[in-house]
Amino acid sequence: MTETLFGGPTLPPAYPERAAWGTAQKLRAWQQEALDRYFSASPRDFLAVATPGAGKTTFALRVAAMLIESGTVNRVTIVAPTDHLKRQWADAAAKVGIAIDPNFKNSDGQHGRGFVGVAVTYAQVASKPMLHRAKTEAARTLVILDEIHHGGEALSWGDGLREAFEPAARRLSLTGTPFRSDTSPIPFVEYVQDKDGIRRSKADYSYGYGNALRDHVVRPVMFMAYSGQMRWRTSGGEEMAASLGESAVTKDVTSQAWRTALNPSGAWIPAVLAGADKRLSEVRRSVPDAGGLVIATDHEDARAYAGQLKKITGESPTVILSDDAKASSKIEEFTASEKRWMVAVRMVSEGVDVPRLSVGVYATSTSTPLFFAQAVGRFVRARKRGETASVFLPSVPQLMALANSMEAERDHALDRPEKEDADGLFNPEDSLVDEANREEKASDGLTKGKFEALDSQASFDRVLFDGGEFGTGGEVGSEDELDFLGIPGLLDAEQVGTLLRQRQHAQLSRKKQKSTDAVAASAPAMPDHRMLMDLRNELAKNVAAWSARTGTPHGVVHTKLRTVCGGPPVAQANEEQLQTRLRKLQDWFIGRK
């Protein structure tokens, strides 16, 4: 993506004003650039990849309006993942003078008079592709395919889309998360072979989270990670215990500990919900209508979490369940209100626009990159400059890796091996290790027997932001936790990074003082080994995050830090030298040399 427009007026990258969803009269810089690229090429197929919250709908409706005005098309079909999104698209189109019927059913045959087109779901098209083909052939049709990655979910869906919309005059495909964990080709998407012989999706225009954050189009996201002690029982009556996110355990143990944490009867979920509500209260000091969303695994958990939130806040949250006929109206009502919390299963994971959502709780065991990106996308849409987002999540390796790679842009790859890891991303080295250790199990009961959560306790672990990690852990309700829960709700990305470093420095200073006092009381001459170990661990975490972000080996990062900052290897470095390297590494994260 270039940094200059191809013509047209110079426009600010985001706000000051906030238009209704999909109806902005002024375009953001990326939207204008994408529009110029579209009309300079006038392609039949165009794939626009833009991070959730960036404004794909506004771009697409501007394309539609200009194609209608020029006479290139005289009908518009919008394909969306859900019924709720159909109505959202229709409402947004109406605000720019395009009448779209979201109530069209396959049995209707034709849409109502006065409408220029329809909004339908992918499932609706797949069930009657020939009907939609006939409608497409009957007029010069623009097809807008929202979240086009759904077209690869099943062979029948892909075949149905091709059958229905092959005759379209124009096809505009949109997605915020183009990657999929399978190898089913997505209709109307171009795949280009890379140097390794793997075919990857090729976007005609891309606008990633990193660029959107720098342009103040989306909110900076802080991930509040919570760990804690978990206990559960296997079918054989064996009691198991582990710390959530502990690295020296099997994937089975991590999975069971994660399930235990999410169990509504334990203490982990109530503690995290209480922390999230404290964070929401802080945000609402400067953003009075800020709302929160809990994403649950199933209906039973969602209802239980809602009950716990009512005890915490005194207010009944809005509960969104997939089998509720009033789900869409409940979402709309919550959007327009100032209620604090909404709890949902998967209904609000993708595309649904609730701009006031600022705080989230990721209380589900789903860990695919696709779902994680869609879920986090619910919180990043900015209404005015300075709004921040906070997402609370279990401190488990899968989620920590995804949170640390928020800015990574992935393409959909074909031709990959069928066997992939649990996250949906194939890694040859990991595959070989898994094969070598395929017999490793925590116990037969973990995989074959009934699982029973016994007890869970929460503790604050750390904050993840912009690839860095902050905080030294602490008990729930401690000053160490409240330091981060109390960060103001209106800050830009650089201010967030600065404040996080300040809070971490204050925590390290407190720990140093406590450690110094404790050592002085018993043996004043002893070196402060506890503080040095804390600093070494903190440096290792941040070096790992920088390595993951840049692809630079850990050892090379350490060597560069020594070259820039001076001093001996980590094992011989003193407190001041370690602090200097930490500060330098944090400077790299925000682009300072």
N, C-alpha and C positions, 0 to 999 in steps of 0.2 A: 504494500500500500504506500503510495506517495504521500507527501505531506502538503502538497498544493492542490488546489482545485483546478479543474479543467475549464474554468470559466464561470460566469455567473457572479452574483453578488458575494462579497465577503461576509461571512456569517459567524457568529460566536459558536463555539463547539457545543454548548449546552444551553443553559438558561441565561437571562433572568426569568422570563415568564414561563409558566408551566401550563401547556395546553391540555385539553382533555385527551384521553387515550387515543392515539392514532390520528389526531386532528391538527397538529401543529401547522400554523400558516408559514412560519419560518422554519427552514430546515437546518439541522445541525450540519456541521462541516462534512462529516462522513456521509450523511444522507445525500447532500448535494453532490459530493464527489461520486458516490455510487450511481446517482441519477444521471450525471453527465456520462459516466462510463456506459451505462445502459443505452442511452439514446445515441451515443456516438457509434455503437456497434449495431443497434437495433436487432438483437439476436432473437431467435425463436425460443431458445432456452437460456435461462440466466439463473445462477445459483448465488444468492447473497448469504454469507455467513456473518452474523453479528451477535455479539455477546448478549445474553438475556438482559433486558432493561435498556438497551441502546436505542430502540425505536424502529424495529423492523417494520411494524405495522404502518407507521407514518410514511416510510419510504415506499412500501408496496402500494398504498392507496394513492400516493402522488403519481406513481407510474401508471396505475389504472386510470386516474383522472385524465392524464395527458394522452394516453392511448385512446380513450373514449373521445376526447375533444378533437383529436386529429383524425378520427374516423377509422383508425387502424383496427379497433375492435368495437363491437356493439353489444357484447355480453360478457359478464364476469362470473366465473365460478370460483368460489373460495373453498378449499378443502382444509379442515382443521381436525385435530385429534379428538376433541370432545364437543358435546352439545353446548356446554357453557361457552366455549370459545367461539362457536358459531354465532351466538348472540352477541358476544363481545365484538366480533368483526362487523356484524351488521350494524351495531350501534355506532362504531367508529366510522364506518363507511357513510352512514346517514349524515354525520356531522360535516362531511365534505361533499355532500350532494350526490352520493351514489347509493341508490336504493337496492339493498340486498335482502332477500327473503331467507331468514334462518329457520323458518318453520316448514320448509319444503320437505315432503316425504316422498320416497320412491313411488308410492302408490298414487301420488297426485298426478304424475305424468308431466305436468307443466307447472311452472311457478305462477304466482298470482300476478294480475295485471298491475302495472305501475312499477314493477321491479325490473331492474336491469340484469339481475342474475340471482344466484342462490349461494348459500353457505351450507355445506354438507360435511359429514365426517368421512374419514378414510374407510370405516366399516361400511358406511352407507354406499359408497362407491363400489367397494369390493363385492357387495351382495347383488348389485344390478349394474354391472359395467356397461352393458349394451344400451341401457336406458340413458346413461350419462353420455355415452358416445353419440347417440342420436341427438341429444340436446347440444352437444359440442359441435356437431356437424351442421346443425340448423342455423348457426350464426357465427360471426367472426368472434371467437371466444378467447378471452384471457383467462387462464387458469392460474390461480395463486395457491401454491401448495405450502401451507404453513407447517413448520416442523417436519420437513420432508423426510427426515430419517425414519419416520414411522412407515414410510413406503417399503422399507426393507424388513418389516417385522414378520411377514409371512409370505411365502411364495405366491399364494392366492391374492394377497393384497397388492404385491408388485405387479402381477399379471393383470389384475383388475384396473389399476391405475393406467398402465400402458394401453390397455384396450379402450378405456373410456376417453383418454385425453390425447391419444396419438394424433387426432385430426385438429387439435387446437391451433389457433393462429399464433398465440404466444403462451409460454409457460414460465412463470416466475416462481422459483423455489426458494424457500426461506428456512433457515435453521439457526439456532443459537448453539446447538450441540451436534455437530455433524458426524461425530464418531459413534460407531456401534461396536458391540463386542462380538457380533457374528460376521459372516462373510457373505451375506445376502446382498446383491447389488441393489442400490436405490434407484428407482426409475427416474429418467431424465437427468441424471447426474453423470458428468463426464469423469472417467477414470483414466489416469495417466500413469504409465509404468515408470517407477523410479530406478535409480542406479542398481538396486538390489533385485530388480525384476518384479517388484510388488506393485500392483495397481492401486493407486490412491485417488480418492476423490479430489477434484480440482474445482475450487470456487472461482467464480468470476469476480467476486469482491469479498474481502474479508475485513472484519473490524473486531479485533479481539479485546478481551477484558483489560489487558495492560494498556492499550491505546485509549480505551474508553475511560479508564481511571485517570490517566494523565490529562484527558480532555474535560474531566469533571462531569462526564455523562453518566457515570455510575458511581455508587458509593464505595468507599473503601470498606473491606470486610475484615473484622477481627473474629478469629475463631477462639472461643473460650473452651478449653479442653479440661475435662474432669476425669480423674481416675478414682481409685478406691479399692477396698477389699471386698471380694465376692465369695460366697459359699453356696454350693449346690450339691444335690445328691443324685447318684446314678441309680439305675434300676436294680443293681445288686445291693443297694443300701450303703454304698461307699460315699462318704462325704469328701468333696473336693473343695479346695480353696485356692484362689489366685488373686493377684493384684491386676486390676483392669489395665490393659496395655503393657503388661510385663513382657519384655522382649525375649526372655529365656524360657518360653513355653511353646508348646505346639499350637498349630492353627486351631485344632479342635478345642484346646483349653481356652484360647482367646475367644473363640466363638461362643462357648458356654458361659464364660465370664461376662461377655457382652450381653447375652440374653438375660443373665441374672441382673445386670445393671438396669435393663429396661423393664424388668418385672415391676408392675405397679405396687405390689405388696411390700417391696423393699424400701430402704431409706435413700437409695441413690437418686431415683427419679424425683421425689419430693424436694430433696436438697438442691438439685439442679434447676428444677422449676422455680424454686424460691430465689435462687441466684439470678435466673433469667428475668424474673419479675422485678427484682431490685434494679437490674440493668435497665429494664423498660422504664421504671420510674425516673431514673436518672436522665434517660433520653427525652422523656416527656417534659422535663424542665425547660428544654429549648425547642422541642417539637411536640406540642401539646396533644396532637392526635395520633402519635406514633402507636403502632400496634404490634402484637407478637403472634407468631404461628408455631404450633407444635406439630411436627410431622410424625405420626404414629405408624406402627407396623400393621395393626388390624383394628377392627371396630371395637373389640373388647377393651384393648389398651387405650384407645382414643377416649372412650367414655370414662375410664378410670382416671386418666390424666386430667380430663375436664373436671371431675369431682375434686381432685387434689388442687387444681387451680382455683376453684371456687373457695376452698378452705383458706388458701393463701391470700386471695384478693378480696373475697366477699362478693364477687361478681361472677355470674354464670357465663362461661365462655361460649362462643358460637362453635357448634360441633358440626363438621361436614363429613358425612358418610356417603360412600359411592352408591348405595342403594336408596338414598333419600331423594324422592322426586322434587323436593324443594331445595336441593343443594345449591342450584344456581342462584335462586332468589336470596338464600341465606348469605352467599358470598357477596352479592351485590349490596345487601343490607349492611353487612359488616364493613364493606368498603366505604360506604357513605356515613358510617357512624363514627363514634370515638371510643368504642368498646376496646378493652385492653387485649383480649386474647381470642384466638381462633384455634381449634384443634381439628386436624384433618388426617385422613389415612393417605391416599395418594391423589385425591381430587385436586389439590392445589399445588401439585408438584411441577406442573409445566404450563407455561403460557398464560395462566390466569393472572390478571393484572390487579394487584391490590397495592398501590404505590406507598401507602402509609406503613406497610410492614417494615419494621426496623430491627426486630429481635426475633431470632428463631431458635427452636430446640430440635435438634436432629435426633429424634427418639425412635429410630428405625434401624433394623439390622441390614438394610440394603446398602451395598457398598460399591456398586458399579460406578465408573466415572460418569456415565451418561446420567444416571439418576441423581448423583451427587451434584453435578453441575446444574441440572434442572431445579433441584431443590434450593440450592444457594441462589439461583437466579431470581427466586421470589423476593429476595431482600435487597437486591443491588440497584433497583430502579430509583434514581434520584429525582426529587422534585425541585430542590434548590441546592445550590452549592453548599457543601459543608456537612450534609447529612451523612451519618455513618451507619453501618450495619454490624450487628453482632450475632454470631451463630454459635450456640452451645452444643457441644457434641462429646461423645465418649472418647476417651484417650486411647484409641486402638490404632495399630500401625496403618491399617488400610485407609482410615479417615485422615490420619495425620499426613500421609503421603498426598492424598487428594487436596487437602487444604493447603499444603505447601506448594502445590503446582497449579494454583488458580489461574495463573497467567499462561499456562501451557496451551497451545493451540494444536489440536489433533485433527487429522483427516481420517476418513473412513477407508480402511485398507482391505482389499480383497487378497486372495491367494495365500492367506496365512494358514498355518497348521490348525487342524480342527481342535487339538488339545490346547486349551489356554488356562491361565490361572483364574482364581476366583474373582479377580477384579476385571476380567475381560480383556486384559492387555497381555499379549504374548511376550514372554521374555525367555530367550533360549537358555540363558544361564540358570534362571530360576527353575525352568522345566527340568534341567538335568539334575539339579539338587533335589527337586521333588521326587524324581524317579529313583534317585539313590536312597532316599529316605521314605519310600512309599509304605514301609511297614511301621513307621513311627506313629504310635497312637497313645493318647493319654491313658485310655482304658477302653475295653470293649463296650462298657456301659455308655460311654459318651456318644458313640455313633449308633448303637443298636438298641439301647434301652430308653426308658422313659426318663425325661429330664425334669428335675424339680428344683426350682430356685428356693434357697433357704434364707439367705440374708445378704444385704448389700449395704455398704457404707461409702459415702462420697467424700472425695477430697479434691481441692483445686489443684490442677496440674500446671498449666501454662497457657499463654496466649500465643497464637500463631498469626502473624501478619506479614504480608509482603515477602514471604519466604523465610522470615526470621522467627525466632522463638524467644519469648519473654516470660519472666517470672521464675521463681524458685520453688513453687509449690506452696501449699499451706492448707490448714484445716478450713472447712466450710465455716464462714462467719468470721474468719481471722482477718487481721489487717492486710495480710498478703493477698487475700481474695478481694477484699473491698477496694484495695488500691486500683484494681483493674475494672471492677464493676462500676466504679464511680467516675470513669473517664467521661468527659462531656460529650453530648450527643451531636454537637455541631463542630466538626473539625475536618480540614482537608487531609489528604493522605499523608503529606509530609508532617503535618502537625500531629497526626496519630502516631507516626513512627517516633517523632521526638518525645512525645509524652510517654510512650511505652518504654523507651530507653531510660527516661528519668525515673519512672516508677520502678523499673528493674534495678537501677542504681541505688535507689532508696532501700529496696529490699535487701540487696547485697550488703549495704552499709549496716542495716539493722542486724543482719545475721552475723556480720563481722564483729559488731559490738557485743552481741550476746556470746559469741564464741570466745572473744577476747576476755570478757568478764569471767566466763566459766573457767578458762584456762588459767587466768590470773589468780583465781580463788584457790587453785590447787597446786599449780606449778608455773609460776610466772615466767620462767625461763624457757618453757616449751614453745616451739614454733607453732604458728596457727595453721595446722595441717587441714583442719576442717574447711576453713575458708578457701584455701588453695584447691582442695578437691572440688568444692562447689564451683569455683571459677573454671577449673579445667573441664568439668562436665558441661558447663554452660557454653564454653568455647567449642567443645566437640559438637554439641547440638547445632550451633550456628554454622560451623564449618560444614557439617553434613547438609544443612539446608542450602548453603551456597553451592556446594558441590552438586546437589540435585538440580538446582536452578540453572547452573552454567555448564554442567557436564565436566567440570574440572575435578580430577582426583583429589581426595582429601589431603594427601601428602603434598601435592603441589600448592594447595590453598595455604597449608601451614607454612610452607617454605616462603611463599610470597609475603605472608604476614610478618615473618621474621625479617625478611629483607626490608620491608617498608618500615616496620616498627622497631627493629633491632631486638637484641636479647637472645638468650639461649633457647634450646628446645623447650617444649611445653613442660616436660617433667622437671626441668631445672629453673623455670621462669618464676619470678616472684609475683606478688599480688599486683603491683603497679604495672608490670609488663603484661600480665594477662588481661588486666582491665584495658590497657592501651590497645591490645589486639582486638578485644571485643568491640571497642568503640570504632575502630577502623573498619571492622567487618560490617557493622551496622551502617556506616557511611556508604559502603559499597551497595548495600541493599537499596538505599534511596538515591543512588546515582552519583554520590559524591566520591571523588577520587582521593 
